[in-house]
Amino acid sequence: MTEQVPISLVVNGRRVQREVEPRRLLVDFLREDLGLVGTHIGCEHGVCGTCTVLRNGESIRSCITLAVQVDGQELLTVEGLAQDGKLHPIQEAFWEKQGLQCGYCTPGMLLRAKEILEESPRPTREQVREGIASQLCRCTGYQFIIDAIMDAAERMHEQGPDLVAAAQLAASQEQGPDLVAAAKLAAPQQES
């Protein structure tokens, strides 16, 4: 019998506790153990970005990361972007601006876009181009992806800082996908 190591982490706002083999890759843990198949397997060498997930808000390649390395961490996969049945503004922009074709790179691209926009909420096209250089897409030529990320930045700006604060509050309190309740907590109180 192979040795099993207990791990505990938060995935998409939910606490997960499992026992895994020390050599189990994170991408396999997500796909096979948790059923989160939105994280795709591409090159299996950490080069293409298809397997990108966010660990504590920073992108990592799940195909070269061991599941035991994320013990005690917080992960976001593409399945965690939509909240309460509503697409994230980045997902909406990718849909409307044709930022995907075959869709294979899309989950990793969406998460990298989220990281880019959290680092720089109003990026230039050049900053976006440079930011997604770590993600390979064989279909689009990147122009529509850049257009989508620029559009997402505008959408997120229009929604205001309360949405960002609400998302951060929900994550910090491990409330999971309930952004409505978190938004009420984060919103400034008005006197009547």
N, CA, C and O of each residue as an XYZ file, in Angstrom:
768
protein
N       0.845     -1.187      0.000
C       0.000      0.000      0.000
C       0.885      1.243      0.000
O       1.894      1.299      0.703
N       0.503      2.224     -0.784
C       1.251      3.470     -0.904
C       0.935      4.378      0.282
O      -0.204      4.444      0.744
N       1.951      5.067      0.761
C       1.786      6.010      1.863
C       0.805      7.112      1.463
O       0.839      7.599      0.333
N      -0.052      7.495      2.379
C      -1.013      8.581      2.177
C      -0.688      9.712      3.142
O      -0.336      9.472      4.296
N      -0.808     10.941      2.665
C      -0.533     12.122      3.480
C      -1.818     12.936      3.581
O      -2.444     13.215      2.559
N      -2.226     13.322      4.791
C      -3.433     14.147      4.907
C      -3.144     15.586      4.468
O      -2.108     16.158      4.809
N      -4.077     16.155      3.707
C      -3.984     17.564      3.334
C      -5.325     18.226      3.611
O      -6.375     17.585      3.568
N      -5.268     19.512      3.892
C      -6.464     20.308      4.131
C      -6.256     21.640      3.427
O      -5.242     22.307      3.635
N      -7.203     22.020      2.608
C      -7.100     23.264      1.864
C      -8.490     23.798      1.558
O      -9.491     23.123      1.800
N      -8.547     25.002      1.031
C      -9.809     25.594      0.601
C      -9.770     25.658     -0.923
O      -8.860     26.243     -1.510
N     -10.765     25.052     -1.547
C     -10.862     25.057     -3.007
C     -12.182     25.715     -3.383
O     -13.257     25.230     -3.029
N     -12.086     26.811     -4.094
C     -13.281     27.552     -4.532
C     -14.200     27.896     -3.360
O     -15.424     27.834     -3.470
N     -13.580     28.260     -2.237
C     -14.344     28.695     -1.080
C     -14.829     27.589     -0.164
O     -15.492     27.860      0.838
N     -14.507     26.341     -0.494
C     -14.954     25.224      0.330
C     -13.759     24.481      0.925
O     -12.773     24.218      0.236
N     -13.858     24.149      2.202
C     -12.811     23.395      2.884
C     -12.804     21.959      2.356
O     -13.849     21.315      2.263
N     -11.616     21.473      2.014
C     -11.436     20.112      1.499
C     -10.366     19.432      2.341
O      -9.300     19.998      2.582
N     -10.659     18.218      2.785
C      -9.679     17.408      3.505
C      -9.641     16.042      2.850
O     -10.668     15.381      2.693
N      -8.440     15.627      2.470
C      -8.258     14.336      1.803
C      -6.916     13.748      2.215
O      -6.072     14.423      2.804
N      -6.746     12.482      1.891
C      -5.443     11.843      2.008
C      -4.981     11.556      0.595
O      -5.733     11.016     -0.216
N      -3.732     11.922      0.298
C      -3.195     11.758     -1.050
C      -1.800     11.130     -0.990
O      -1.109     11.203      0.026
N      -1.413     10.523     -2.088
C      -0.040     10.050     -2.216
C       0.864     11.273     -2.303
O       0.489     12.263     -2.931
N       2.034     11.232     -1.696
C       2.941     12.387     -1.739
C       3.310     12.817     -3.159
O       3.636     13.983     -3.380
N       3.265     11.914     -4.105
C       3.655     12.232     -5.486
C       2.471     12.644     -6.374
O       2.654     12.885     -7.567
N       1.278     12.725     -5.813
C       0.078     13.050     -6.606
C       0.155     14.491     -7.093
O       0.336     15.420     -6.305
N       0.014     14.658     -8.398
C       0.019     16.002     -8.978
C      -1.291     16.730     -8.648
O      -2.358     16.121     -8.567
N      -1.178     18.027     -8.463
C      -2.343     18.838     -8.143
C      -3.399     18.736     -9.233
O      -4.587     18.642     -8.922
N      -3.004     18.753    -10.491
C      -3.976     18.669    -11.580
C      -4.784     17.374    -11.496
O      -5.988     17.378    -11.751
N      -4.132     16.271    -11.140
C      -4.842     14.999    -11.003
C      -5.747     15.005     -9.771
O      -6.858     14.476     -9.810
N      -5.271     15.601     -8.683
C      -6.086     15.736     -7.473
C      -7.361     16.525     -7.780
O      -8.458     16.114     -7.402
N      -7.210     17.652     -8.463
C      -8.373     18.487     -8.791
C      -9.343     17.754     -9.709
O     -10.546     17.735     -9.452
N      -8.833     17.160    -10.763
C      -9.681     16.527    -11.764
C     -10.278     15.210    -11.285
O     -11.481     14.987    -11.410
N      -9.445     14.351    -10.743
C      -9.894     12.996    -10.409
C     -10.481     12.872     -9.012
O     -11.495     12.200     -8.824
N      -9.855     13.511     -8.034
C     -10.333     13.375     -6.659
C     -11.483     14.330     -6.345
O     -12.411     13.969     -5.623
N     -11.423     15.544     -6.886
C     -12.460     16.540     -6.586
C     -13.471     16.727     -7.713
O     -14.482     17.404     -7.526
N     -13.215     16.137     -8.878
C     -14.150     16.260     -9.997
C     -14.166     17.631    -10.648
O     -15.126     17.975    -11.338
N     -13.124     18.417    -10.441
C     -13.038     19.758    -11.032
C     -12.275     19.654    -12.358
O     -11.082     19.948    -12.430
N     -12.986     19.236    -13.390
C     -12.347     18.935    -14.668
C     -12.133     20.160    -15.553
O     -11.660     20.026    -16.682
N     -12.470     21.341    -15.064
C     -12.198     22.562    -15.820
C     -10.711     22.840    -15.928
O     -10.272     23.501    -16.869
N      -9.932     22.348    -14.982
C      -8.479     22.485    -15.046
C      -7.981     21.461    -16.054
O      -8.075     20.256    -15.820
N      -7.457     21.933    -17.166
C      -7.055     21.037    -18.248
C      -5.590     20.623    -18.140
O      -4.772     21.297    -17.513
N      -5.298     19.515    -18.760
C      -3.926     19.014    -18.834
C      -3.443     19.259    -20.260
O      -4.059     18.804    -21.224
N      -2.332     19.986    -20.377
C      -1.791     20.286    -21.700
C      -0.442     19.630    -21.892
O      -0.353     18.451    -22.236
N       0.596     20.392    -21.671
C       1.961     19.934    -21.958
C       2.530     19.012    -20.889
O       3.444     18.235    -21.168
N       2.010     19.084    -19.683
C       2.507     18.318    -18.533
C       3.946     18.653    -18.161
O       4.633     17.858    -17.520
N       4.394     19.840    -18.569
C       5.748     20.308    -18.242
C       5.739     21.725    -17.652
O       6.802     22.294    -17.400
N       4.549     22.298    -17.431
C       4.460     23.634    -16.861
C       4.734     24.753    -17.845
O       5.032     25.874    -17.434
N       4.640     24.475    -19.124
C       4.989     25.454    -20.149
C       3.766     26.149    -20.745
O       3.802     27.359    -20.969
N       2.690     25.415    -21.004
C       1.592     25.973    -21.800
C       0.588     26.816    -21.013
O      -0.066     27.681    -21.594
N       0.453     26.587    -19.719
C      -0.486     27.367    -18.918
C      -1.901     26.838    -18.886
O      -2.756     27.414    -18.211
N      -2.172     25.759    -19.596
C      -3.521     25.203    -19.636
C      -4.012     24.775    -18.256
O      -5.208     24.839    -17.970
N      -3.098     24.345    -17.415
C      -3.456     23.818    -16.089
C      -3.414     24.888    -15.005
O      -3.443     24.554    -13.820
N      -3.346     26.148    -15.373
C      -3.203     27.237    -14.401
C      -4.381     27.296    -13.436
O      -5.542     27.243    -13.840
N      -4.053     27.408    -12.154
C      -5.019     27.692    -11.095
C      -4.406     28.797    -10.239
O      -3.217     29.092    -10.363
N      -5.200     29.401     -9.383
C      -4.680     30.434     -8.485
C      -4.516     29.852     -7.082
O      -5.454     29.295     -6.513
N      -3.316     29.991     -6.540
C      -3.034     29.599     -5.154
C      -2.808     30.887     -4.371
O      -1.859     31.628     -4.627
N      -3.686     31.137     -3.424
C      -3.616     32.372     -2.638
C      -3.534     33.590     -3.556
O      -2.826     34.552     -3.259
N      -4.264     33.544     -4.673
C      -4.340     34.663     -5.602
C      -3.253     34.719     -6.653
O      -3.278     35.600     -7.513
N      -2.290     33.796     -6.609
C      -1.194     33.808     -7.584
C      -1.249     32.559     -8.447
O      -1.517     31.461     -7.958
N      -0.991     32.740     -9.740
C      -1.085     31.609    -10.656
C       0.045     30.609    -10.442
O       1.199     30.967    -10.206
N      -0.340     29.340    -10.536
C       0.618     28.239    -10.492
C       0.229     27.235    -11.560
O      -0.909     27.218    -12.030
N       1.167     26.415    -11.932
C       0.922     25.333    -12.892
C       0.613     24.072    -12.102
O       1.479     23.531    -11.414
N      -0.616     23.613    -12.204
C      -1.022     22.453    -11.408
C      -0.440     21.146    -11.935
O      -0.500     20.124    -11.251
N       0.122     21.166    -13.146
C       0.706     19.928    -13.690
C       2.111     19.671    -13.156
O       2.641     18.574    -13.329
N       2.719     20.658    -12.514
C       4.059     20.465    -11.937
C       4.075     20.781    -10.442
O       5.139     20.917     -9.838
N       2.899     20.893     -9.859
C       2.760     21.150     -8.431
C       2.164     19.903     -7.791
O       1.197     19.340     -8.304
N       2.726     19.479     -6.697
C       2.186     18.329     -5.976
C       1.024     18.776     -5.095
O       1.028     19.887     -4.565
N       0.044     17.913     -4.946
C      -1.110     18.235     -4.103
C      -0.666     18.547     -2.676
O      -1.247     19.422     -2.033
N       0.344     17.856     -2.172
C       0.805     18.108     -0.795
C       1.400     19.505     -0.645
O       1.474     20.023      0.469
N       1.820     20.119     -1.737
C       2.402     21.460     -1.675
C       1.358     22.548     -1.441
O       1.713     23.677     -1.103
N       0.082     22.229     -1.616
C      -0.963     23.227     -1.402
C      -1.701     23.010     -0.085
O      -2.729     23.640      0.165
N      -1.179     22.125      0.751
C      -1.760     21.908      2.068
C      -1.796     23.241      2.824
O      -0.789     23.943      2.911
N      -2.962     23.573      3.364
C      -3.113     24.814      4.120
C      -3.300     26.053      3.262
O      -3.356     27.165      3.786
N      -3.396     25.879      1.959
C      -3.512     27.009      1.036
C      -4.957     27.169      0.559
O      -5.833     26.369      0.886
N      -5.175     28.227     -0.222
C      -6.477     28.474     -0.835
C      -6.311     28.448     -2.347
O      -5.453     29.136     -2.898
N      -7.146     27.643     -3.019
C      -7.081     27.516     -4.471
C      -8.352     28.045     -5.113
O      -9.443     27.944     -4.551
N      -8.188     28.608     -6.297
C      -9.323     28.984     -7.129
C      -9.127     28.315     -8.474
O      -8.093     28.479     -9.122
N     -10.141     27.551     -8.889
C     -10.145     26.959    -10.219
C     -11.210     27.679    -11.035
O     -11.953     28.503    -10.503
N     -11.284     27.373    -12.311
C     -12.255     28.049    -13.172
C     -13.682     27.828    -12.679
O     -14.546     28.680    -12.886
N     -13.936     26.700    -12.034
C     -15.284     26.435    -11.523
C     -15.681     27.419    -10.429
O     -16.870     27.593    -10.163
N     -14.719     28.057     -9.798
C     -14.998     28.998     -8.722
C     -15.203     30.432     -9.174
O     -15.489     31.297     -8.346
N     -15.064     30.709    -10.465
C     -15.232     32.089    -10.937
C     -16.683     32.554    -10.906
O     -16.973     33.628    -10.379
N     -17.587     31.772    -11.453
C     -19.008     32.155    -11.477
C     -19.550     32.099    -10.055
O     -19.182     31.218     -9.278
N     -20.410     33.025     -9.726
C     -20.989     33.096     -8.384
C     -22.509     33.170     -8.481
O     -23.058     33.968     -9.241
N     -23.167     32.343     -7.717
C     -24.638     32.331     -7.672
C     -25.254     32.221     -9.065
O     -26.257     32.871     -9.359
N     -24.651     31.399     -9.916
C     -25.168     31.196    -11.261
C     -24.880     32.324    -12.233
O     -25.348     32.288    -13.371
N     -24.120     33.324    -11.810
C     -23.798     34.462    -12.674
C     -22.322     34.409    -13.044
O     -21.455     34.264    -12.182
N     -22.057     34.528    -14.328
C     -20.676     34.523    -14.792
C     -19.888     35.684    -14.206
O     -20.428     36.767    -13.981
N     -18.625     35.450    -13.965
C     -17.704     36.511    -13.542
C     -17.564     37.477    -14.719
O     -17.684     37.046    -15.866
N     -17.315     38.762    -14.478
C     -17.143     39.712    -15.585
C     -16.083     39.279    -16.599
O     -16.206     39.587    -17.784
N     -15.063     38.582    -16.160
C     -14.046     38.090    -17.106
C     -14.653     37.039    -18.015
O     -14.387     37.036    -19.217
N     -15.463     36.148    -17.465
C     -16.120     35.127    -18.279
C     -17.090     35.762    -19.271
O     -17.149     35.362    -20.434
N     -17.855     36.759    -18.804
C     -18.783     37.461    -19.694
C     -18.039     38.108    -20.857
O     -18.467     38.023    -22.008
N     -16.921     38.756    -20.540
C     -16.151     39.447    -21.580
C     -15.566     38.455    -22.575
O     -15.576     38.721    -23.777
N     -15.059     37.324    -22.109
C     -14.517     36.311    -23.022
C     -15.610     35.806    -23.951
O     -15.373     35.595    -25.140
N     -16.803     35.612    -23.411
C     -17.927     35.135    -24.218
C     -18.304     36.177    -25.277
O     -18.437     35.848    -26.456
N     -18.472     37.413    -24.857
C     -18.963     38.452    -25.762
C     -17.910     38.942    -26.751
O     -18.256     39.369    -27.852
N     -16.648     38.890    -26.384
C     -15.581     39.388    -27.255
C     -14.873     38.275    -28.025
O     -13.818     38.500    -28.617
N     -15.446     37.092    -28.015
C     -14.878     35.960    -28.764
C     -13.458     35.619    -28.296
O     -12.586     35.310    -29.108
N     -13.240     35.679    -26.985
C     -11.913     35.414    -26.432
C     -11.573     33.946    -26.330
O     -10.592     33.576    -25.684
N     -12.367     33.113    -26.955
C     -12.077     31.681    -26.955
C     -12.515     31.101    -28.292
O     -13.419     31.620    -28.947
N     -11.875     30.045    -28.671
C     -12.317     29.321    -29.860
C     -12.539     27.868    -29.486
O     -13.674     27.465    -29.232
N     -11.483     27.076    -29.447
C     -11.705     25.680    -29.061
C     -11.986     25.571    -27.573
O     -12.646     24.625    -27.140
N     -11.497     26.524    -26.774
C     -11.773     26.564    -25.347
C     -10.809     25.795    -24.474
O     -10.939     25.817    -23.250
N      -9.844     25.116    -25.067
C      -8.968     24.283    -24.242
C      -8.083     25.114    -23.312
O      -7.862     24.730    -22.163
N      -7.582     26.237    -23.793
C      -6.727     27.086    -22.957
C      -7.528     28.017    -22.055
O      -6.969     28.640    -21.152
N      -8.832     28.115    -22.294
C      -9.659     29.132    -21.651
C      -9.642     29.101    -20.122
O      -9.491     30.164    -19.520
N      -9.785     27.953    -19.457
C      -9.771     27.993    -17.986
C      -8.495     28.628    -17.423
O      -8.562     29.477    -16.535
N      -7.351     28.221    -17.934
C      -6.089     28.813    -17.477
C      -5.984     30.280    -17.841
O      -5.472     31.084    -17.062
N      -6.469     30.633    -19.026
C      -6.425     32.023    -19.483
C      -7.325     32.905    -18.617
O      -6.949     34.028    -18.283
N      -8.503     32.409    -18.252
C      -9.410     33.179    -17.395
C      -8.785     33.463    -16.030
O      -8.883     34.575    -15.511
N      -8.148     32.456    -15.463
C      -7.543     32.636    -14.147
C      -6.329     33.556    -14.210
O      -6.103     34.353    -13.300
N      -5.546     33.448    -15.285
C      -4.420     34.363    -15.442
C      -4.937     35.787    -15.637
O      -4.350     36.734    -15.114
N      -6.034     35.947    -16.386
C      -6.637     37.263    -16.575
C      -7.097     37.840    -15.244
O      -6.927     39.033    -14.994
N      -7.676     37.007    -14.393
C      -8.107     37.464    -13.077
C      -6.911     37.972    -12.276
O      -6.985     39.018    -11.632
N      -5.826     37.236    -12.319
C      -4.622     37.658    -11.602
C      -4.088     38.977    -12.154
O      -3.714     39.865    -11.388
N      -4.053     39.108    -13.470
C      -3.578     40.344    -14.106
C      -4.423     41.529    -13.644
O      -3.885     42.576    -13.284
N      -5.751     41.362    -13.654
C      -6.648     42.467    -13.311
C      -6.643     42.785    -11.817
O      -6.954     43.909    -11.425
N      -6.299     41.825    -10.995
C      -6.158     42.128     -9.569
C      -4.861     42.887     -9.304
O      -4.801     43.734     -8.413
N      -3.830     42.581    -10.079
C      -2.549     43.291     -9.936
C      -2.621     44.688    -10.528
O      -2.032     45.627     -9.992
N      -3.343     44.826    -11.633
C      -3.447     46.098    -12.332
C      -4.881     46.253    -12.856
O      -5.165     45.847    -13.983
N      -5.783     46.829    -12.065
C      -7.193     46.906    -12.446
C      -7.477     47.656    -13.752
O      -8.497     47.401    -14.392
N      -6.601     48.568    -14.157
C      -6.789     49.314    -15.406
C      -5.534     49.156    -16.278
O      -4.823     50.134    -16.512
N      -5.259     47.956    -16.750
C      -4.018     47.728    -17.495
C      -4.067     48.317    -18.900
O      -5.140     48.578    -19.443
N      -2.897     48.517    -19.468
C      -2.802     48.885    -20.884
C      -2.847     47.594    -21.693
O      -2.682     46.500    -21.153
N      -3.072     47.740    -23.000
C      -3.062     46.556    -23.872
C      -1.693     45.869    -23.809
O      -1.608     44.642    -23.840
N      -0.641     46.656    -23.722
C       0.707     46.088    -23.655
C       0.898     45.287    -22.366
O       1.508     44.218    -22.388
N       0.384     45.794    -21.252
C       0.479     45.062    -19.994
C      -0.279     43.731    -20.065
O       0.192     42.714    -19.555
N      -1.442     43.748    -20.693
C      -2.218     42.512    -20.858
C      -1.459     41.548    -21.759
O      -1.339     40.364    -21.446
N      -0.948     42.054    -22.879
C      -0.191     41.213    -23.814
C       0.989     40.544    -23.096
O       1.234     39.348    -23.257
N       1.700     41.329    -22.317
C       2.831     40.789    -21.573
C       2.367     39.812    -20.492
O       3.014     38.793    -20.252
N       1.253     40.124    -19.848
C       0.740     39.288    -18.773
C       0.276     37.922    -19.215
O       0.400     36.950    -18.469
N      -0.263     37.835    -20.433
C      -0.743     36.531    -20.908
C       0.308     35.785    -21.727
O       0.026     34.721    -22.277
N       1.504     36.333    -21.808
C       2.564     35.670    -22.582
C       2.899     34.288    -22.033
O       3.468     33.459    -22.743
N       2.553     34.040    -20.786
C       2.823     32.741    -20.178
C       1.750     31.703    -20.499
O       1.865     30.547    -20.092
N       0.714     32.104    -21.220
C      -0.395     31.213    -21.556
C      -0.399     30.984    -23.070
O      -0.423     31.940    -23.846
N      -0.376     29.742    -23.477
C      -0.389     29.443    -24.905
C      -1.806     29.191    -25.403
O      -2.599     28.504    -24.759
N      -2.105     29.768    -26.571
C      -3.369     29.542    -27.263
C      -3.032     29.276    -28.716
O      -2.312     30.056    -29.340
N      -3.534     28.204    -29.250
C      -3.223     27.849    -30.638
C      -4.277     28.316    -31.619
O      -4.111     28.142    -32.827
N      -5.363     28.910    -31.131
C      -6.484     29.231    -32.020
C      -6.662     30.711    -32.332
O      -6.882     31.074    -33.487
N      -6.571     31.574    -31.319
C      -7.107     32.927    -31.480
C      -6.146     33.976    -31.984
O      -6.595     35.017    -32.465
N      -4.857     33.761    -31.901
C      -3.928     34.827    -32.240
C      -3.867     35.886    -31.165
O      -3.212     36.910    -31.358
N      -4.520     35.679    -30.048
C      -4.458     36.498    -28.837
C      -5.202     37.829    -28.904
O      -5.522     38.374    -27.848
N      -5.496     38.383    -30.070
C      -6.142     39.701    -30.135
C      -7.488     39.711    -29.430
O      -7.788     40.633    -28.672
N      -8.309     38.679    -29.679
C      -9.621     38.632    -29.047
C      -9.498     38.406    -27.545
O     -10.329     38.886    -26.774
N      -8.475     37.685    -27.131
C      -8.241     37.468    -25.704
C      -7.873     38.800    -25.044
O      -8.387     39.130    -23.975
N      -6.999     39.547    -25.671
C      -6.613     40.862    -25.142
C      -7.833     41.778    -25.098
O      -8.051     42.478    -24.109
N      -8.629     41.773    -26.168
C      -9.860     42.577    -26.186
C     -10.773     42.188    -25.024
O     -11.352     43.052    -24.364
N     -10.896     40.894    -24.782
C     -11.772     40.412    -23.715
C     -11.269     40.856    -22.341
O     -12.065     41.265    -21.496
N      -9.971     40.782    -22.115
C      -9.421     41.187    -20.818
C      -9.573     42.692    -20.621
O      -9.874     43.146    -19.517
N      -9.369     43.456    -21.672
C      -9.565     44.908    -21.574
C     -11.034     45.222    -21.261
O     -11.322     46.096    -20.445
N     -11.950     44.515    -21.905
C     -13.376     44.696    -21.654
C     -13.722     44.288    -20.222
O     -14.510     44.959    -19.556
N     -13.133     43.192    -19.751
C     -13.370     42.739    -18.375
C     -12.891     43.783    -17.372
O     -13.541     44.015    -16.353
N     -11.757     44.409    -17.661
C     -11.244     45.451    -16.768
C     -12.258     46.587    -16.653
O     -12.494     47.111    -15.564
N     -12.847     46.960    -17.769
C     -13.846     48.032    -17.767
C     -15.092     47.601    -16.997
O     -15.631     48.370    -16.201
N     -15.543     46.385    -17.235
C     -16.726     45.872    -16.525
C     -16.496     45.862    -15.010
O     -17.360     46.268    -14.233
N     -15.330     45.396    -14.618
C     -15.018     45.301    -13.192
C     -14.890     46.688    -12.574
O     -15.274     46.896    -11.424
N     -14.348     47.637    -13.338
C     -14.237     49.014    -12.852
C     -15.624     49.617    -12.652
O     -15.872     50.303    -11.661
N     -16.530     49.357    -13.600
C     -17.887     49.886    -13.510
C     -18.646     49.304    -12.323
O     -19.502     49.968    -11.740
N     -18.328     48.061    -11.969
C     -19.008     47.427    -10.832
C     -18.503     47.978     -9.508
O     -19.125     47.783     -8.464
N     -17.383     48.660     -9.562
C     -16.891     49.361     -8.393
C     -16.118     48.512     -7.409
O     -16.092     47.284     -7.493
N     -15.490     49.200     -6.476
C     -14.643     48.522     -5.490
C     -15.413     47.673     -4.491
O     -14.831     46.792     -3.857
N     -16.725     47.923     -4.337
C     -17.485     47.133     -3.376
C     -17.521     45.659     -3.774
O     -17.487     44.786     -2.907
N     -17.591     45.370     -5.084
C     -17.598     43.984     -5.528
C     -16.267     43.317     -5.205
O     -16.236     42.173     -4.753
N     -15.176     44.025     -5.434
C     -13.856     43.478     -5.122
C     -13.735     43.254     -3.618
O     -13.277     42.198     -3.181
N     -14.142     44.235     -2.832
C     -14.084     44.107     -1.373
C     -14.955     42.949     -0.903
O     -14.570     42.208      0.001
N     -16.121     42.790     -1.511
C     -17.015     41.700     -1.133
C     -16.393     40.346     -1.431
O     -16.483     39.423     -0.622
N     -15.768     40.230     -2.582
C     -15.122     38.967     -2.944
C     -13.978     38.652     -1.988
O     -13.810     37.505     -1.572
N     -13.199     39.662     -1.643
C     -12.088     39.450     -0.720
C     -12.605     39.089      0.669
O     -12.033     38.228      1.338
N     -13.672     39.734      1.103
C     -14.251     39.426      2.401
C     -14.790     38.002      2.427
O     -14.580     37.271      3.395
N     -15.486     37.610      1.362
C     -16.027     36.246      1.298
C     -14.914     35.220      1.359
O     -15.026     34.213      2.058
N     -13.840     35.474      0.629
C     -12.715     34.544      0.625
C     -12.058     34.488      1.997
O     -11.713     33.409      2.477
N     -11.883     35.640      2.627
C     -11.196     35.663      3.918
C     -12.023     34.999      5.008
O     -11.469     34.451      5.961
N     -13.325     35.043      4.877
C     -14.187     34.425      5.873
C     -14.628     33.031      5.443
O     -15.433     32.392      6.121
N     -14.102     32.563      4.318
C     -14.428     31.247      3.773
C     -15.931     31.038      3.667
O     -16.458     29.975      3.996
N     -16.612     32.094      3.193
C     -18.055     31.996      3.020
C     -18.394     31.343      1.686
O     -19.559     31.059      1.408
N     -17.387     31.108      0.869
C     -17.643     30.486     -0.416
C     -18.275     31.438     -1.396
O     -17.897     32.608     -1.466
N     -19.241     30.945     -2.159
C     -19.750     31.716     -3.287
C     -20.789     32.780     -2.952
O     -21.314     33.396     -3.880
N     -21.113     33.032     -1.714
C     -22.178     33.967     -1.392
C     -21.682     35.406     -1.394
O     -21.456     35.995     -0.337
N     -21.515     35.964     -2.583
C     -21.033     37.337     -2.698
C     -22.083     38.365     -2.313
O     -21.745     39.487     -1.937
N     -23.345     37.994     -2.403
C     -24.390     38.948     -2.053
C     -24.298     39.292     -0.567
O     -24.322     40.464     -0.192
N     -24.193     38.274      0.264
C     -24.073     38.521      1.709
C     -22.792     39.276      2.008
O     -22.785     40.188      2.835
N     -21.702     38.901      1.339
C     -20.433     39.577      1.576
C     -20.500     41.037      1.127
O     -19.923     41.910      1.775
N     -21.198     41.306      0.027
C     -21.320     42.679     -0.464
C     -22.072     43.540      0.551
O     -21.740     44.709      0.752
N     -23.081     42.956      1.182
C     -23.830     43.702      2.199
C     -22.934     44.030      3.383
O     -23.023     45.117      3.954
N     -22.070     43.087      3.751
C     -21.149     43.327      4.861
C     -20.103     44.383      4.509
O     -19.710     45.185      5.357
N     -19.651     44.375      3.237
C     -18.577     45.277      2.825
C     -19.076     46.666      2.454
O     -18.312     47.631      2.467
N     -20.364     46.767      2.121
C     -20.916     48.055      1.675
C     -20.947     49.053      2.836
O     -21.236     48.683      3.974
N     -20.648     50.316      2.540
C     -20.725     51.326      3.600
C     -22.177     51.465      4.084
O     -23.116     51.454      3.287
N     -22.331     51.592      5.374
C     -23.670     51.726      5.950
C     -24.148     53.160      5.755
O     -23.411     54.110      6.018
N     -25.384     53.310      5.292
C     -25.977     54.638      5.121
C     -26.892     54.935      6.286
O     -27.659     54.079      6.728
N     -26.804     56.141      6.773
C     -27.679     56.543      7.874
C     -29.016     56.966      7.310
O     -29.086     57.602      6.258
N     -30.094     56.605      8.025
C     -31.421     56.980      7.542
C     -31.940     58.208      8.219
O     -33.048     58.655      7.922
